[in-house]
Amino acid sequence: MRGVVTRRRVRQIRDGATAERADDLVAEEPMEIRVDGARVAVTMRTPGADFDLALGFCLTEGIVDDPDEVATIRYCPDPGMDQRYNLVDVRRRTALPVEARLRRDLPISSACGICGTASIDEVRARGGDVSADPVVVTGPVIAALPDRLRQAQRVFARTGGLHAAGLFTPDGELLCLREDVGRHNAVDKVLGWAARDGRLPVRGTILMVSGRVAFEIVAKGLVAGVPVLAAVSAPSSLAVSAADAAGMTLVGFVRGASMNVYTGAHRIVGTS
């Protein structure tokens, strides 16, 4: 497995003084995802939790409907050693052709979530309805999540260059945290972990993400059954519309004791 951090000499300028020093950089490398040997996507990601990422991507993109369909996930043995850990093959118990509309025509950048998919409507259709989930969360628990997320980000502490996603219980207990240069990759890694651990759908949980919430983050969460999604920054208008339609609680700008509840406010209690 390749490292998630690399080092580079930099010239640091601070208060008018310059100095040469070593700086830690988060790694970003392409990972090709294959299903039954056929390429379905290439995503730019931070190495680590690659099998979680591959499975999470396949589930949230509708390539695999149920984790039980998957027989094995492995690194491809055929490429040279320098690329072996950048190719992951998901093998289903029954190999079927992957529909052309589900393949990504272009590499997915670390900033991209749904580019290359056939249409927004198809992405929306893969989401579920979580309106019946009875989970209730207090305002103080939500307010504490960004700090808990940051405290668990070991690579971010070294590089300052990563997003994170964390799955929490209603009491604020961290179940899983994953880091990546891409917000959507971090979410796929968490949801892939939940799938591999037999936890789907993730009812009664909170998905906390760093950065903003665009539509694809909501869509991925809905596929996994996430009832509460919180973020340190703003959601987009389409993200709010999708969350509202599916009965998801969406909270943004979670900073200190303040937050904005955009949808599903009935699940947030303990606030005045």
KEKE-3310 file (N, C-alpha, C; in steps of 0.2 Angstrom, whole numbers, plus 5000, padded with zeros to 4 digits):
npx = (5004:5003:5009:5000:5004:5017:5033:5040:5053:5051:5051:5048:5039:5038:5032:5041:5053:5063:5064:5071:5062:5055:5040:5024:5014:4998:4994:4989:4982:4977:4964:4958:4943:4936:4924:4920:4931:4930:4932:4925:4926:4938:4945:4951:4960:4965:4976:4971:4960:4954:4946:4934:4931:4929:4918:4909:4907:4902:4890:4883:4883:4874:4879:4881:4868:4866:4876:4878:4879:4892:4906:4921:4933:4947:4965:4970:4980:4987:4994:5009:5020:5021:5009:5000:4992:4983:4973:4958:4947:4931:4922:4907:4895:4887:4892:4888:4885:4890:4880:4880:4877:4880:4894:4908:4913:4924:4939:4936:4938:4946:4937:4925:4909:4897:4900:4899:4889:4874:4862:4854:4842:4843:4852:4846:4835:4841:4842:4835:4820:4820:4811:4804:4812:4815:4825:4832:4841:4851:4854:4867:4874:4876:4883:4895:4901:4910:4922:4925:4926:4937:4947:4949:4955:4969:4978:4975:4979:4993:4995:4985:4977:4965:4948:4935:4924:4912:4904:4892:4884:4868:4871:4883:4894:4908:4908:4914:4927:4934:4946:4950:4956:4945:4928:4917:4923:4927:4915:4910:4920:4916:4903:4906:4913:4903:4894:4903:4904:4891:4881:4872:4855:4860:4852:4846:4858:4871:4878:4893:4901:4915:4918:4907:4890:4885:4874:4877:4882:4871:4864:4871:4871:4858:4856:4862:4854:4855:4849:4851:4861:4875:4885:4900:4900:4891:4876:4870:4857:4851:4854:4848:4834:4834:4836:4825:4814:4816:4815:4826:4836:4845:4859:4868:4883:4889:4896:4904:4892:4882:4871:4863:4848:4841:4832:4820:4819:4812:4819:4830:4833:4832:4836:4834)
npy = (4994:5011:5026:5038:5051:5062:5070:5086:5098:5115:5132:5142:5157:5169:5182:5190:5184:5170:5153:5136:5121:5105:5099:5091:5083:5079:5063:5061:5051:5042:5031:5016:5009:4993:4982:4966:4964:4974:4991:5004:5017:5030:5037:5051:5050:5049:5037:5023:5014:5008:4998:5000:5012:5008:4999:5007:5017:5009:5005:5018:5023:5015:5003:4992:4984:4978:4974:4960:4955:4956:4946:4946:4958:4965:4970:4973:4960:4961:4973:4982:4983:4996:5001:4993:4995:5004:5000:4993:4979:4974:4960:4952:4940:4935:4938:4952:4962:4979:4992:5004:5017:5019:5019:5030:5042:5050:5054:5055:5070:5075:5085:5082:5075:5069:5071:5065:5056:5050:5058:5070:5066:5052:5050:5055:5046:5035:5037:5035:5035:5042:5047:5040:5037:5037:5043:5054:5069:5079:5097:5101:5089:5088:5100:5097:5089:5093:5096:5083:5076:5082:5080:5066:5065:5060:5062:5074:5082:5082:5087:5096:5096:5088:5082:5075:5062:5057:5044:5044:5039:5043:5048:5054:5046:5040:5030:5027:5034:5042:5049:5060:5067:5071:5076:5068:5055:5053:5051:5040:5030:5029:5024:5013:5006:5004:4995:4984:4980:4975:4985:4992:4996:5012:5016:5028:5035:5048:5057:5066:5078:5086:5103:5109:5104:5097:5091:5078:5072:5072:5063:5051:5048:5046:5034:5025:5026:5036:5046:5059:5072:5082:5096:5107:5118:5126:5120:5116:5123:5112:5101:5104:5103:5090:5083:5087:5082:5068:5067:5068:5075:5089:5098:5113:5124:5121:5127:5130:5134:5136:5133:5129:5123:5115:5106:5094:5098:5093:5083:5088:5092:5100:5113:5131)
npz = (5000:4996:5003:5013:5014:5008:5007:5005:5001:5005:5003:5016:5021:5033:5042:5036:5036:5029:5027:5024:5024:5028:5021:5024:5013:5007:4999:4982:4971:4956:4955:4948:4946:4944:4938:4939:4931:4921:4917:4926:4932:4935:4948:4957:4972:4989:4994:5003:5013:5001:4997:5003:4997:4984:4985:4991:4981:4971:4976:4979:4966:4960:4953:4960:4969:4981:4995:4997:4984:4981:4979:4980:4983:4977:4974:4958:4950:4938:4933:4933:4947:4951:4949:4955:4967:4963:4956:4958:4959:4959:4961:4957:4963:4953:4937:4927:4913:4914:4914:4901:4904:4917:4918:4920:4910:4910:4919:4937:4946:4962:4966:4961:4960:4953:4940:4923:4924:4918:4920:4931:4936:4936:4946:4957:4957:4963:4976:4993:5004:5019:5028:5038:5048:5065:5072:5084:5088:5099:5099:5105:5103:5089:5088:5093:5084:5073:5080:5085:5074:5068:5078:5076:5064:5058:5047:5042:5052:5050:5037:5034:5022:5019:5016:5027:5032:5044:5053:5065:5081:5088:5100:5098:5097:5088:5074:5062:5053:5039:5028:5014:4999:4992:4995:4991:4990:5003:5009:5001:5006:5019:5018:5011:5021:5030:5023:5021:5033:5036:5040:5033:5029:5036:5048:5060:5062:5061:5048:5047:5038:5032:5025:5011:5006:4993:4980:4977:4988:4997:4989:4989:5003:5005:4998:5006:5017:5027:5039:5045:5040:5042:5041:5040:5033:5019:5012:4995:4984:4977:4985:4997:4992:4988:5000:5007:5000:5002:5016:5024:5037:5036:5040:5041:5041:5054:5067:5081:5094:5085:5071:5055:5052:5039:5033:5040:5053:5064:5070:5077:5094:5110:5109:5110)
capx = (5000:5006:5008:4995:5008:5023:5037:5044:5056:5048:5053:5043:5040:5034:5034:5046:5059:5062:5068:5070:5060:5051:5032:5020:5008:4993:4995:4983:4983:4971:4962:4954:4938:4934:4918:4921:4936:4928:4933:4919:4928:4944:4944:4957:4959:4970:4977:4969:4953:4953:4941:4928:4930:4927:4912:4904:4906:4898:4883:4880:4882:4869:4882:4879:4862:4866:4883:4878:4880:4899:4910:4927:4936:4955:4969:4972:4987:4990:4998:5016:5020:5020:5002:4996:4988:4979:4968:4954:4942:4925:4919:4900:4894:4885:4895:4883:4888:4889:4876:4885:4875:4883:4901:4910:4916:4930:4941:4933:4943:4944:4932:4919:4905:4893:4901:4900:4883:4869:4857:4853:4836:4845:4856:4840:4831:4844:4841:4829:4816:4821:4806:4801:4817:4813:4830:4831:4848:4851:4858:4873:4878:4877:4888:4901:4903:4915:4928:4926:4929:4944:4952:4951:4959:4976:4982:4974:4984:5000:4995:4980:4974:4960:4942:4933:4917:4912:4897:4891:4878:4864:4874:4889:4900:4911:4908:4919:4930:4938:4949:4952:4956:4938:4923:4913:4927:4927:4908:4910:4924:4912:4897:4908:4914:4896:4892:4907:4902:4884:4877:4867:4855:4863:4847:4848:4865:4872:4884:4896:4906:4919:4916:4901:4886:4882:4868:4879:4883:4865:4861:4875:4869:4851:4856:4864:4849:4857:4843:4854:4867:4878:4892:4903:4899:4884:4873:4868:4850:4848:4855:4842:4828:4834:4835:4818:4810:4817:4814:4832:4838:4851:4861:4874:4886:4889:4902:4903:4886:4877:4870:4857:4844:4838:4827:4820:4821:4809:4824:4835:4829:4837:4838:4829)
capy = (5000:5017:5030:5044:5057:5063:5075:5090:5104:5121:5139:5145:5164:5170:5188:5193:5179:5164:5147:5130:5116:5100:5100:5085:5084:5073:5060:5061:5047:5040:5024:5013:5004:4988:4978:4960:4965:4980:4998:5008:5023:5032:5043:5054:5049:5048:5030:5021:5011:5008:4993:5003:5017:5004:4996:5013:5020:5005:5005:5024:5024:5010:4998:4986:4986:4975:4972:4953:4953:4956:4940:4948:4965:4964:4974:4969:4957:4961:4978:4983:4984:5003:5003:4988:4997:5009:4996:4988:4975:4971:4954:4950:4933:4934:4943:4954:4968:4985:4997:5010:5024:5019:5020:5037:5043:5054:5053:5059:5073:5075:5090:5081:5070:5066:5072:5060:5052:5052:5064:5071:5062:5045:5050:5056:5040:5030:5039:5032:5039:5041:5051:5036:5035:5040:5046:5061:5071:5085:5102:5100:5083:5091:5106:5094:5084:5095:5095:5076:5074:5085:5076:5059:5066:5060:5064:5081:5085:5083:5090:5102:5096:5083:5082:5069:5060:5052:5041:5044:5037:5049:5051:5057:5041:5040:5023:5026:5040:5041:5055:5059:5074:5072:5075:5062:5049:5051:5048:5033:5026:5028:5020:5006:5002:5001:4990:4978:4978:4973:4990:4995:5004:5015:5020:5030:5038:5055:5058:5072:5079:5093:5107:5110:5099:5097:5086:5071:5070:5070:5057:5045:5047:5043:5027:5021:5026:5041:5051:5065:5074:5088:5099:5113:5123:5127:5116:5119:5123:5106:5097:5105:5101:5082:5081:5089:5077:5062:5066:5069:5081:5092:5104:5116:5129:5119:5130:5132:5132:5138:5129:5131:5117:5117:5102:5089:5101:5089:5078:5091:5094:5102:5120:5135)
capz = (5000:4996:5009:5012:5015:5005:5010:5000:5003:5003:5006:5020:5022:5038:5045:5032:5036:5025:5029:5021:5028:5025:5022:5023:5008:5007:4993:4978:4965:4952:4957:4943:4949:4939:4941:4935:4926:4916:4920:4927:4934:4938:4953:4960:4979:4994:4995:5010:5013:4994:4996:5006:4992:4978:4986:4992:4975:4967:4979:4978:4959:4957:4949:4964:4972:4988:4996:4996:4977:4980:4981:4982:4981:4977:4970:4952:4950:4932:4931:4936:4954:4953:4949:4957:4972:4960:4952:4962:4955:4962:4958:4959:4963:4946:4933:4922:4910:4917:4909:4898:4907:4924:4917:4920:4903:4911:4926:4942:4950:4969:4967:4957:4963:4949:4933:4919:4925:4913:4922:4938:4938:4937:4952:4961:4958:4967:4983:4996:5008:5026:5032:5043:5053:5071:5076:5087:5090:5102:5096:5108:5100:5083:5088:5095:5079:5070:5084:5086:5067:5067:5083:5073:5057:5059:5042:5042:5057:5047:5031:5033:5015:5018:5019:5031:5033:5050:5054:5072:5084:5090:5106:5096:5097:5082:5072:5057:5050:5033:5025:5007:4996:4989:4999:4989:4991:5010:5010:4999:5010:5025:5017:5009:5027:5033:5019:5022:5040:5037:5043:5028:5029:5042:5051:5067:5062:5058:5044:5047:5033:5031:5019:5009:5005:4986:4979:4976:4995:4999:4986:4992:5010:5005:4996:5012:5022:5032:5041:5047:5037:5045:5038:5043:5028:5016:5006:4989:4984:4975:4990:5001:4989:4988:5007:5010:4997:5005:5023:5027:5041:5033:5045:5038:5045:5061:5070:5088:5096:5080:5065:5051:5050:5032:5032:5045:5060:5070:5073:5081:5100:5115:5107:5112)
cpx = (5004:5005:5003:4998:5015:5027:5040:5047:5052:5052:5047:5044:5035:5037:5040:5053:5058:5066:5066:5067:5056:5044:5029:5014:5004:4994:4988:4985:4977:4970:4957:4949:4936:4928:4918:4926:4935:4929:4927:4920:4935:4943:4951:4956:4965:4971:4975:4962:4950:4947:4934:4926:4926:4920:4907:4903:4901:4891:4880:4879:4877:4872:4881:4873:4862:4873:4884:4880:4888:4902:4917:4929:4944:4958:4970:4979:4991:4995:5005:5015:5019:5013:4997:4990:4983:4974:4964:4948:4937:4922:4912:4900:4891:4887:4889:4887:4886:4885:4881:4883:4878:4891:4903:4915:4923:4932:4938:4938:4941:4939:4925:4915:4901:4894:4902:4894:4878:4864:4856:4847:4838:4848:4850:4836:4834:4843:4835:4825:4818:4817:4804:4806:4816:4819:4830:4838:4847:4856:4865:4877:4880:4883:4894:4905:4909:4922:4930:4929:4936:4949:4954:4954:4966:4980:4981:4978:4991:5000:4990:4976:4969:4953:4941:4926:4917:4905:4897:4884:4874:4867:4881:4895:4902:4911:4913:4921:4934:4940:4950:4952:4949:4933:4919:4917:4927:4920:4908:4914:4920:4907:4900:4910:4908:4894:4896:4906:4895:4880:4872:4860:4857:4858:4849:4855:4865:4879:4886:4901:4909:4917:4909:4897:4883:4877:4871:4880:4877:4862:4865:4872:4862:4851:4858:4859:4850:4851:4845:4861:4869:4884:4894:4902:4892:4882:4871:4860:4847:4849:4850:4836:4828:4833:4828:4813:4810:4816:4820:4833:4844:4853:4868:4877:4887:4896:4900:4896:4880:4877:4864:4854:4840:4832:4826:4821:4818:4814:4829:4831:4835:4840:4832:4827)
cpy = (5006:5022:5036:5051:5057:5069:5079:5096:5110:5127:5142:5153:5166:5177:5191:5189:5173:5159:5141:5125:5111:5100:5093:5087:5078:5070:5060:5057:5044:5032:5021:5008:5000:4984:4972:4961:4971:4986:5001:5015:5024:5038:5045:5054:5049:5041:5028:5019:5011:5003:4996:5008:5013:5002:5002:5016:5016:5005:5012:5026:5019:5004:4991:4988:4983:4972:4964:4951:4952:4949:4942:4955:4964:4969:4970:4966:4958:4967:4978:4985:4992:5006:4998:4990:5003:5006:4992:4985:4972:4966:4952:4942:4930:4939:4945:4960:4974:4990:5003:5016:5024:5020:5028:5037:5046:5053:5058:5063:5073:5081:5088:5075:5066:5067:5066:5055:5054:5058:5064:5067:5055:5045:5051:5050:5035:5031:5035:5037:5037:5045:5047:5035:5040:5044:5053:5063:5078:5090:5101:5094:5085:5096:5103:5090:5087:5094:5087:5073:5076:5081:5069:5060:5066:5063:5071:5085:5086:5087:5096:5101:5090:5085:5075:5068:5056:5050:5041:5041:5044:5052:5054:5052:5040:5032:5022:5033:5039:5048:5054:5066:5076:5071:5069:5055:5048:5048:5041:5028:5024:5023:5013:5002:5000:4995:4983:4976:4976:4978:4993:4992:5006:5019:5022:5033:5045:5054:5065:5073:5086:5096:5107:5104:5100:5091:5079:5068:5068:5063:5051:5043:5043:5035:5022:5021:5031:5046:5058:5067:5081:5090:5105:5119:5123:5121:5119:5119:5116:5101:5098:5102:5093:5080:5082:5084:5070:5061:5066:5075:5083:5098:5106:5121:5127:5121:5133:5129:5134:5133:5131:5124:5118:5112:5097:5092:5097:5084:5081:5094:5097:5109:5124:5140)
cpz = (5000:5002:5007:5012:5012:5008:5004:5003:5001:5006:5010:5022:5027:5042:5042:5032:5032:5028:5025:5026:5024:5026:5020:5018:5008:5000:4989:4972:4962:4955:4952:4947:4943:4942:4936:4929:4921:4920:4920:4929:4935:4942:4956:4968:4983:4995:5002:5010:5006:4993:4998:5000:4986:4979:4987:4986:4971:4969:4978:4971:4956:4953:4953:4968:4980:4989:4996:4989:4976:4983:4984:4980:4982:4973:4964:4952:4944:4930:4935:4943:4956:4952:4952:4962:4970:4956:4957:4958:4960:4958:4961:4959:4956:4942:4927:4919:4913:4912:4907:4902:4914:4924:4917:4914:4904:4918:4931:4946:4957:4971:4964:4960:4958:4942:4929:4920:4920:4914:4929:4940:4939:4944:4958:4963:4962:4974:4986:5000:5015:5031:5038:5049:5059:5075:5078:5090:5094:5099:5099:5105:5093:5083:5090:5090:5075:5074:5085:5079:5066:5072:5080:5067:5058:5053:5041:5046:5055:5041:5030:5026:5014:5020:5023:5031:5039:5051:5062:5074:5086:5096:5104:5096:5089:5080:5067:5054:5044:5030:5018:5004:4993:4994:4998:4990:4998:5012:5008:5003:5017:5024:5014:5016:5030:5029:5020:5029:5042:5040:5039:5029:5036:5046:5058:5067:5060:5054:5044:5042:5034:5025:5017:5007:4998:4985:4979:4983:4998:4996:4988:4999:5010:5002:5001:5018:5028:5033:5043:5044:5040:5042:5041:5039:5025:5012:5000:4989:4982:4981:4995:4998:4989:4995:5009:5007:5000:5012:5027:5031:5038:5037:5042:5043:5053:5064:5077:5090:5091:5074:5061:5050:5044:5031:5038:5052:5066:5073:5078:5088:5104:5113:5109:5106)
residu = (MET:ARG:GLY:VAL:VAL:THR:ARG:ARG:ARG:VAL:ARG:GLN:ILE:ARG:ASP:GLY:ALA:THR:ALA:GLU:ARG:ALA:ASP:ASP:LEU:VAL:ALA:GLU:GLU:PRO:MET:GLU:ILE:ARG:VAL:ASP:GLY:ALA:ARG:VAL:ALA:VAL:THR:MET:ARG:THR:PRO:GLY:ALA:ASP:PHE:ASP:LEU:ALA:LEU:GLY:PHE:CYS:LEU:THR:GLU:GLY:ILE:VAL:ASP:ASP:PRO:ASP:GLU:VAL:ALA:THR:ILE:ARG:TYR:CYS:PRO:ASP:PRO:GLY:MET:ASP:GLN:ARG:TYR:ASN:LEU:VAL:ASP:VAL:ARG:ARG:ARG:THR:ALA:LEU:PRO:VAL:GLU:ALA:ARG:LEU:ARG:ARG:ASP:LEU:PRO:ILE:SER:SER:ALA:CYS:GLY:ILE:CYS:GLY:THR:ALA:SER:ILE:ASP:GLU:VAL:ARG:ALA:ARG:GLY:GLY:ASP:VAL:SER:ALA:ASP:PRO:VAL:VAL:VAL:THR:GLY:PRO:VAL:ILE:ALA:ALA:LEU:PRO:ASP:ARG:LEU:ARG:GLN:ALA:GLN:ARG:VAL:PHE:ALA:ARG:THR:GLY:GLY:LEU:HIS:ALA:ALA:GLY:LEU:PHE:THR:PRO:ASP:GLY:GLU:LEU:LEU:CYS:LEU:ARG:GLU:ASP:VAL:GLY:ARG:HIS:ASN:ALA:VAL:ASP:LYS:VAL:LEU:GLY:TRP:ALA:ALA:ARG:ASP:GLY:ARG:LEU:PRO:VAL:ARG:GLY:THR:ILE:LEU:MET:VAL:SER:GLY:ARG:VAL:ALA:PHE:GLU:ILE:VAL:ALA:LYS:GLY:LEU:VAL:ALA:GLY:VAL:PRO:VAL:LEU:ALA:ALA:VAL:SER:ALA:PRO:SER:SER:LEU:ALA:VAL:SER:ALA:ALA:ASP:ALA:ALA:GLY:MET:THR:LEU:VAL:GLY:PHE:VAL:ARG:GLY:ALA:SER:MET:ASN:VAL:TYR:THR:GLY:ALA:HIS:ARG:ILE:VAL:GLY:THR:SER)
# end
